[in-house]
Amino acid sequence: MPQNTRYGIIGCGMMGQEHVKNIALLEGTEIAAVFEPDAQMRAAASRLAPDATFATSLSELLARADLDCLVIASPNYRHAEQIAQIADSRPLPLLVEKPLLTDPDDLPRLTRIAKTYPAPIWVAMEYRYMPPIAALLEAAPAITGGVRMLTIREHRFPFLEKVGNWNRFNSQTGGTFVEKCCHFFDLMRLVIGHPPVRVMASAAQSVNHLDECHQGHTPDIIDNGYVIVDFKGGARAMLELCMFAEGARFQEVISAIGDQGKVEAFVPGPTRFWPTDLGPAPTPLIEISPRHPKGPELRETPVDPRLLQAGDHNGSTFYQHQKFLDLVRGHLPAPAVTFGDGVWAVRMGLAAQQSALTGQAVSL
């Protein structure tokens, strides 16, 4: 009987636990080892992976000779140092949560590491794998005739509480446009198919976390803004973000438009936040709208209820792990989401942060 593919998990807070739940849904997998320094998160992880060994350090986890791959789900500002340590001591196939890094000073070192890393590095841009967004990605080229404009609107809930409130501060997240929105910048590049050349943003911290104080400091992360990105070839994209607007049926609406038509994806927020007195949670949708002949078509893209229970991202974490497992087992030739993809998403997010701060467009 083939041996299970054995995972090492680095960080088992909210997102790390989602990874564990979804890996458990894949046949022939095993959570072998976990490094999680927080006692409360470690206890939660032990309930999800009772047979795992819990390491007291990253070095102890990496010393395990039986691991087949690694997942980094630690706080953002830990990613760069942990990637470097893994490269130095145990360069296994690696799935690293977004954002790939938060400090641009780390980029030269990580780029050198990536060039010589002997195993694949996959950056966890799971929004690509949400069923309605995957349907948009498939339909957009033919329906639009080539995307000229892309609009991504996210109206959602504030950042949730995390261990040590690390996600309340730009210095630890990279800023909201890096921490939360690198997914959307990745989608922009994927849909448009050309590199970005200029980023313009306006944003503020208007509502959220202003009454909080953590170790003597008030959170400084923005909670609303607009970002416009110009791409080589003339296409453009816009992000509209509001993080105090979680009452709607759909959390994200994505519109891809060309001279032949439009495709839109409608993505609900996490099922666990939908009030039960309102009935079943909304079903994801896409709408196909050709110009000629006119005739919009609305299609449901339902998600398996088991996957909805295993995380907050409309099943995308499971589909991402399916493909990562294929990569680890040698059934895919290369990561679908590369180190370079992760770098571009961070660069665009950092440019948006800078533009919002200075009021000036940033060239890439």
For each residue, the residues with C-beta under 8 A, 3 or more apart:
1:
2: 28
3: 6
4: 28 29 30
5: 28 29 30 68 69 325 328 329
6: 3 29 30 32 66 67 68 69
7: 23 29 30 31 32 33 67 68 69 70 71
8: 32 33 34 35 61 62 64 67 69 70 71 92
9: 12 16 19 20 31 33 34 35 36 45 49 52 70 71 73
10: 16 35 58 61 70 71 72 73 74 82
11: 15 16 35 36 72 73 74 75 78 97
12: 9 16 17 20 34 36 41 42 44 45 73
13: 16 17 36 38 41 73 75 162 163
14: 17 18 160 162
15: 11 18 19 73 97
16: 9 10 11 12 13 19 20 36 41 45 71 73 74
17: 12 13 14 20 21 41 44 45 48
18: 14 15 21 22 310 311 312 313 317
19: 9 15 16 22 23 71 73 317 321
20: 9 12 16 17 23 24 31 45 48 49
21: 17 18 24 25 48 310 311
22: 18 19 25 26 307 310 311 317 318 321
23: 7 19 20 26 29 31 71 321
24: 20 21 29 31 48 49 310
25: 21 22 306 307 310 318
26: 22 23 29 318 321 322 325
27:
28: 2 4 5
29: 4 5 6 7 23 24 26 325
30: 4 5 6 7 51
31: 7 9 20 23 24 34 48 49 51 52
32: 6 7 8 52 53 64 66 67
33: 7 8 9 52 53 54 55 61 64 67
34: 8 9 12 31 42 45 49 52 53 54 55 61
35: 8 9 10 11 54 55 56 57 58 60 61
36: 9 11 12 13 16 41 42 45 54
37: 42
38: 13 41 42 163 164
39: 42 43
40: 43 44 163
41: 12 13 16 17 36 38 44 45 163
42: 12 34 36 37 38 39 45 46 54
43: 39 40 46 47
44: 12 17 40 41 47 48
45: 9 12 16 17 20 34 36 41 42 48 49 52 54
46: 42 43 49 50 52 54
47: 43 44 50
48: 17 20 21 24 31 44 45
49: 9 20 24 31 34 45 46 52
50: 46 47
51: 30 31
52: 9 31 32 33 34 45 46 49
53: 32 33 34 64
54: 33 34 35 36 42 45 46
55: 33 34 35 58 60 61 64
56: 35 60
57: 35 60 61
58: 10 35 55 61 62 82 85 86
59: 62 63 85 89
60: 35 55 56 57 63 64
61: 8 10 33 34 35 55 57 58 64 67
62: 8 58 59 67 85 86 89 90
63: 59 60 90
64: 8 32 33 53 55 60 61 67
65:
66: 6 32
67: 6 7 8 32 33 61 62 64 70 90 92
68: 5 6 7 92 93 328
69: 5 6 7 8 92 93 94 95 324 328
70: 7 8 9 10 67 86 90 92 93 94 95
71: 7 8 9 10 16 19 23 94 95 96 97
72: 10 11 78 79 82 83 94 95 96 97
73: 9 10 11 12 13 15 16 19 97
74: 10 11 16 78 79 82 97
75: 11 13 78 162 163 164 166 167 172
76: 79 99 102 166 167 172 173 174 178 179
77: 80 102 103 166 171 172 173 174
78: 11 72 74 75 81 82
79: 72 74 76 82 83 96 97 99 100 101 102
80: 77 83 84 100 101 102 103 106 109 110
81: 78 84 85
82: 10 58 72 74 78 79 85 86
83: 72 79 80 86 87 94 96 110 113 121
84: 80 81 87 88 109 110 113
85: 58 59 62 81 82 88 89
86: 58 62 70 82 83 89 90 91 92 94
87: 83 84 91 113 117
88: 84 85
89: 59 62 85 86
90: 62 63 67 70 86
91: 86 87 94 117 118 119
92: 8 67 68 69 70 86 119
93: 68 69 70 119 120 122 324 327 328
94: 69 70 71 72 83 86 91 117 119 120 121 122
95: 69 70 71 72 122 123 124 320 321 324
96: 71 72 79 83 100 121 122 123 124 342
97: 11 15 71 72 73 74 79 124
98: 123 124 125 182 183 186 342 345
99: 76 79 102 174 178 179 182 342 345 346 349
100: 79 80 96 110 123 339 342 343 345 346
101: 79 80 104 106 107 110 174 343 346
102: 76 77 79 80 99 106 172 173 174 178 179 346
103: 77 80 106 174
104: 101 107 350
105: 108
106: 80 101 102 103 109 110
107: 101 104 110 111 343
108: 105 111 112
109: 80 84 106 112 113
110: 80 83 84 100 101 106 107 113 114 339 343
111: 107 108 114 115 343
112: 108 109 115 116
113: 83 84 87 109 110 116 117
114: 110 111 117 121 339
115: 111 112
116: 112 113
117: 87 91 94 113 114 121
118: 91
119: 91 92 93 94
120: 93 94 327 334 335
121: 83 94 96 114 117 335 338 339
122: 93 94 95 96 324 327 335 336 337 338
123: 95 96 98 100 335 337 338 339 341 342 345
124: 95 96 97 98 320 337
125: 98 128 182 183 186 187 337 341 342 345
126: 129 130 183 313 316 317 319 320
127: 130 133 183 184 186 187 313 316
128: 125 133 134 137 186 187 190 316 320 336 337
129: 126 133 134 315 316 317 319 320 323
130: 126 127 133 134 265 267 284 313 314 315 316
131: 134 135 284 301 302 303 314 315 316
132: 135 136 265 266 267 284 285 286 301 314
133: 127 128 129 130 136 137 187 254 265 267 316
134: 128 129 130 131 137 138 319
135: 131 132 138 139 265 286 299 301
136: 132 133 139 140 191 254 256 263 264 265 286
137: 128 133 134 140 190 191
138: 134 135
139: 135 136 142 143 263 286 288
140: 136 137 143 144 147 191 256 258 263
141: 144 146 147
142: 139 145
143: 139 140 258 260 261 262 263 288 289 290
144: 140 141 147 148 256 257 258 259 260 261 262 263
145: 142 258 259 260 261
146: 141 258 259
147: 140 141 144 150 191 192 193 235 256 257 258
148: 144 234 235 236 257 258 259
149: 235 236 237 238 255 256 257 258
150: 147 187 188 191 192 235 236 237 238 254 255 256 257
151: 237 238 240 253 254 255 257
152: 184 187 188 237 238 239 240 252 253 254
153: 239 240 252 253 254
154: 181 184 239 240 241 242 251 252
155: 242 245 246 248 251
156: 242 243 245 246 251 252 269
157: 160 243 244 246 269 273
158: 208 209 223 243 244
159: 162 167 168 180 208 209 221 243
160: 14 157 167
161: 165
162: 13 14 75 159 165 166 167
163: 13 38 40 41 75 166
164: 38 75
165: 161 162 168 169 212 214 219
166: 75 76 77 162 163 169 172 173
167: 75 76 159 160 162 172 173 179 221
168: 159 165 172 209 212 214 219 220 221
169: 165 166 172 173 214 217 219 220 221
170: 173 174 175 220 221 353
171: 77
172: 75 76 77 102 166 167 168 169
173: 76 77 102 166 167 169 170 176 178 179 221
174: 76 77 99 101 102 103 170 178 179 346 349 350 353
175: 170 178 179 221 222 349 350 353
176: 173 179 180 181 203 221 222 223 225 241 243 353
177: 180 181 182 201 203 222 225 227 241 349 350 352 353 356
178: 76 99 102 173 174 175 181 182 346 349 350 353
179: 76 99 102 167 173 174 175 176 182 221 349
180: 159 176 177 183 241 243
181: 154 176 177 178 184 185 227 239 241 349 352
182: 98 99 125 177 178 179 185 186 342 345 346 348 349
183: 98 125 126 127 180 186 187 345
184: 127 152 154 181 187 188 239
185: 181 182 188 189 196 229 239 344 345 348 349 352
186: 98 125 127 128 182 183 189 190 337 341 342 344 345
187: 125 127 128 133 150 152 183 184 190 191 254
188: 150 152 184 185 191 192 196 229 231 237 239 348
189: 185 186 192 193 194 195 196 341 344 345 348
190: 128 137 186 187 193
191: 136 137 140 147 150 187 188 237 256
192: 147 150 188 189 231 233 235 237
193: 147 189 190
194: 189 231 232 233 235
195: 189 231 232 344 364
196: 185 188 189 199 229 230 231 232 344 348 364
197: 230 231 232 363 364
198: 229 230 361 362 363 364
199: 196 227 228 229 230 348 351 352 355 361 362 364
200: 227 228 229 355 361 362
201: 177 225 226 227 228 351 352 353 355 356
202: 225 226 356 359
203: 176 177 222 224 225 226 227 241 352 356
204: 222 223 224 225 356
205: 208 209 210 219 220 221 222 223
206: 223 224 244
207: 210 223 224 244
208: 158 159 205 219 221 223 243 244
209: 158 159 168 205 212 218 219 221 223
210: 205 207 218 219
211:
212: 165 168 209 218 219
213: 216 217 218
214: 165 168 169 217 219
215:
216: 213
217: 169 213 214 220
218: 209 210 212 213
219: 165 168 169 205 208 209 210 212 214
220: 168 169 170 205 217
221: 159 167 168 169 170 173 175 176 179 205 208 209
222: 175 176 177 203 204 205 225 356
223: 158 176 204 205 206 207 208 209 242 243 244
224: 203 204 206 207 241 242 243 244
225: 176 177 201 202 203 204 222 239 241 352 356
226: 201 202 203 238 239 240 241
227: 177 181 199 200 201 203 238 239 241 352 355
228: 199 200 201 236 237 238
229: 185 188 196 198 199 200 236 237 238 239 348
230: 196 197 198 199 236
231: 188 192 194 195 196 197 234 235 236 237
232: 194 195 196 197
233: 192 194
234: 148 231
235: 147 148 149 150 192 194 231
236: 148 149 150 228 229 230 231
237: 149 150 151 152 188 191 192 228 229 231
238: 149 150 151 152 226 227 228 229
239: 152 153 154 181 184 185 188 225 226 227 229 352
240: 151 152 153 154 226
241: 154 176 177 180 181 203 224 225 226 227
242: 154 155 156 223 224 245
243: 156 157 158 159 176 180 208 223 224
244: 157 158 206 207 208 223 224
245: 155 156 242 248
246: 155 156 157 251 269 273
247:
248: 155 245 251
249: 268 282
250: 253 266 267 268 269 282
251: 154 155 156 246 248 267 268 269
252: 152 153 154 156 265 266 267
253: 151 152 153 250 264 265 266 267
254: 133 136 150 151 152 153 187 264 265 267
255: 149 150 151 262 263 264
256: 136 140 144 147 149 150 191 262 263 264
257: 144 147 148 149 150 151 261 262
258: 140 143 144 145 146 147 148 149 261 262
259: 144 145 146 148 291
260: 143 144 145 290 291 292
261: 143 144 145 257 258 288 289 290 291
262: 143 144 255 256 257 258 289
263: 136 139 140 143 144 255 256 286 287 288 289
264: 136 253 254 255 256 286 287 289
265: 130 132 133 135 136 252 253 254 284 285 286
266: 132 250 252 253 282 284 285 286 287
267: 130 132 133 250 251 252 253 254 284 314
268: 249 250 251 271 274 281 282 283 284 314
269: 156 157 246 250 251 273 274 312
270: 273 274 312 313
271: 268 274 281 308 309 312
272: 312
273: 157 246 269 270
274: 268 269 270 271 278 281 282
275: 278
276: 279
277:
278: 274 275
279: 276
280: 283
281: 268 271 274 308
282: 249 250 266 268 274
283: 268 280 300 301 302
284: 130 131 132 265 266 267 268 300 301 302 303 314
285: 132 265 266 298 299 300 301
286: 132 135 136 139 263 264 265 266 298 299 301
287: 263 264 266 296 297 298 299
288: 139 143 261 263 296 297 299
289: 143 261 262 263 264 294 296 297
290: 143 260 261 293 294 295
291: 259 260 261 294
292: 260
293: 290
294: 289 290 291
295: 290
296: 287 288 289
297: 287 288 289
298: 285 286 287
299: 135 285 286 287 288
300: 283 284 285
301: 131 132 135 283 284 285 286
302: 131 283 284
303: 131 284 307 308 314 315
304: 307 308 315
305: 308 309
306: 25 309 310
307: 22 25 303 304 310 311 314 315 317 318
308: 271 281 303 304 305 311 314 315
309: 271 305 306
310: 18 21 22 24 25 306 307 317 318
311: 18 21 22 307 308 315 317 318
312: 18 269 270 271 272
313: 18 126 127 130 270 316 317
314: 130 131 132 267 268 284 303 307 308
315: 129 130 131 303 304 307 308 311 318 319
316: 126 127 128 129 130 131 133 313 319 320
317: 18 19 22 126 129 307 310 311 313 320 321
318: 22 25 26 307 310 311 315 321 322
319: 126 129 134 315 316 322 323
320: 95 124 126 128 129 316 317 323 324
321: 19 22 23 26 95 317 318 324 325
322: 26 318 319 325 326
323: 129 319 320 326 327 332 336
324: 69 93 95 122 320 321 327 328 335
325: 5 26 29 321 322 328 329
326: 322 323 329 331 332
327: 93 120 122 323 324 330 331 332 334 335
328: 5 68 69 93 324 325
329: 5 325 326
330: 327
331: 326 327
332: 323 326 327 335 336
333:
334: 120 327 338
335: 120 121 122 123 324 327 332 338 339
336: 122 128 323 332
337: 122 123 124 125 128 186 341 342
338: 121 122 123 334 335 341 342
339: 100 110 114 121 123 335 342 343
340: 343 344
341: 123 125 186 189 337 338 344 345
342: 96 98 99 100 123 125 182 186 337 338 339 345 346
343: 100 101 107 110 111 339 340 346 347
344: 185 186 189 195 196 340 341 347 348
345: 98 99 100 123 125 182 183 185 186 189 341 342 348 349
346: 99 100 101 102 174 178 182 342 343 349 350
347: 343 344 350 351 364
348: 182 185 188 189 196 199 229 344 345 351 352 364
349: 99 174 175 177 178 179 181 182 185 345 346 352 353
350: 104 174 175 177 178 346 347 353 354
351: 199 201 347 348 354 355 362 364
352: 177 181 185 199 201 203 225 227 239 348 349 355 356 362
353: 170 174 175 176 177 178 201 349 350 356 357
354: 350 351 357 358 362
355: 199 200 201 227 351 352 358 359 360 361 362
356: 177 201 202 203 204 222 225 352 353 359
357: 353 354
358: 354 355
359: 202 355 356
360: 355
361: 198 199 200 355
362: 198 199 200 351 352 354 355
363: 197 198
364: 195 196 197 198 199 347 348 351
